Amino acid sequence: MSSPHGVDPRAHDDPRNRYPTDEQFYGNDRPDNAELPEDRPRGSGGGEASPVRHRGTWATVALVACIVLVILLGIALFP
């Protein structure tokens, strides 16, 4: 089969075997100006942004310590 769409060569002249190109297929229902405006512009247009603040490492250490303490208490109280 020499056709790119796998059409039987005996049916190559059949008008039902008309396949659009990718540009025609995907551009069929798109408007002429298909590019959307950017909803959140990047760059320095929005002024100075404050740095993102994360929870400190002490909060993470305390959380892990509490979880370990609960596990150890569970083992000690319910042997």
Secondary structure, DSSP 8 states (H G I E B T S, - for coil): --STT---GGGTT-TT-----HHHHHTTT--SS-----SS--SGGG----------HHHHHHHHHHHHHHHHHHHHH--
